[in-house]
Amino acid sequence: MNTPLLKSIIPRIAAGVLGLGVFALLWFGIAGRLTWWQGWAFLVTFITYVTILVWRLSRLNPELLRERNQPASKAEPWDRVVMGIY
């Protein structure tokens, strides 16, 4: 695999896993239990959908995927802060 490409993918994967972990903590924290099967079903469905979406987009239109991963140049300052946190 191309080393520069790998260097650009690793931080995105790490950020995605961290974001998913925070989302799961909040999701199950609000429910108050880990035995909530509907929460697990949603989480698995969400992960599957996003994985397929990113994989297909990387194959069909990698330029669009790169563009979607960049902050908008004309975004409001408060929006850049929110997206930076996200």
C-alpha positions as CSV (number, residue, x, y, z in Angstrom):
1,M,0.0,0.0,0.0
2,N,1.1,3.6,-0.7
3,T,2.8,5.0,2.4
4,P,1.5,8.6,2.1
5,L,-2.0,7.2,1.6
6,L,-1.6,5.0,4.6
7,K,-0.4,8.0,6.7
8,S,-3.5,9.9,5.7
9,I,-5.9,7.0,6.4
10,I,-4.6,6.0,9.9
11,P,-5.5,9.3,11.6
12,R,-9.0,9.2,10.0
13,I,-9.5,5.6,11.2
14,A,-8.3,6.5,14.7
15,A,-10.6,9.6,14.8
16,G,-13.5,7.4,13.6
17,V,-12.9,4.8,16.3
18,L,-12.6,7.4,19.0
19,G,-15.7,9.2,17.8
20,L,-17.6,5.9,17.7
21,G,-16.4,5.1,21.2
22,V,-17.7,8.4,22.6
23,F,-21.0,8.0,20.7
24,A,-21.4,4.4,22.2
25,L,-20.6,5.7,25.7
26,L,-23.2,8.4,25.4
27,W,-25.7,6.2,23.8
28,F,-25.5,3.4,26.4
29,G,-24.9,5.9,29.2
30,I,-28.2,7.6,28.5
31,A,-29.9,4.1,28.4
32,G,-28.2,3.2,31.7
33,R,-27.3,-0.3,30.7
34,L,-25.3,-2.3,28.2
35,T,-27.9,-5.0,27.8
36,W,-30.1,-2.7,25.5
37,W,-30.4,-4.8,22.4
38,Q,-32.0,-2.0,20.3
39,G,-28.9,0.2,21.0
40,W,-26.6,-2.6,19.9
41,A,-28.7,-3.2,16.8
42,F,-28.6,0.5,15.9
43,L,-24.8,0.7,16.5
44,V,-24.1,-2.3,14.3
45,T,-26.4,-1.0,11.6
46,F,-24.7,2.5,11.8
47,I,-21.2,1.0,11.6
48,T,-22.1,-1.2,8.7
49,Y,-23.8,1.6,6.8
50,V,-20.9,4.1,7.3
51,T,-18.3,1.4,6.4
52,I,-20.1,0.5,3.2
53,L,-20.6,4.1,2.3
54,V,-17.0,5.1,2.8
55,W,-15.7,2.0,1.0
56,R,-18.0,2.6,-2.1
57,L,-17.2,6.3,-2.2
58,S,-13.5,5.6,-2.0
59,R,-13.9,3.3,-5.0
60,L,-16.4,5.3,-7.1
61,N,-15.4,8.9,-6.4
62,P,-12.3,9.3,-4.2
63,E,-12.1,13.1,-5.0
64,L,-15.5,13.6,-3.4
65,L,-14.5,11.6,-0.3
66,R,-11.4,13.8,0.1
67,E,-13.5,16.9,-0.4
68,R,-16.0,15.8,2.3
69,N,-13.2,15.2,4.7
70,Q,-11.9,18.8,4.4
71,P,-13.4,21.7,6.4
72,A,-15.5,24.0,4.2
73,S,-13.6,27.1,3.1
74,K,-16.6,29.4,3.5
75,A,-17.9,28.0,6.8
76,E,-18.7,30.3,9.7
77,P,-16.1,30.4,12.5
78,W,-18.5,28.7,15.0
79,D,-19.2,26.0,12.5
80,R,-15.5,25.2,12.1
81,V,-15.2,24.9,15.9
82,V,-18.1,22.5,16.1
83,M,-16.8,20.4,13.2
84,G,-13.3,20.4,14.7
85,I,-14.8,18.9,17.9
86,Y,-16.8,16.4,15.9
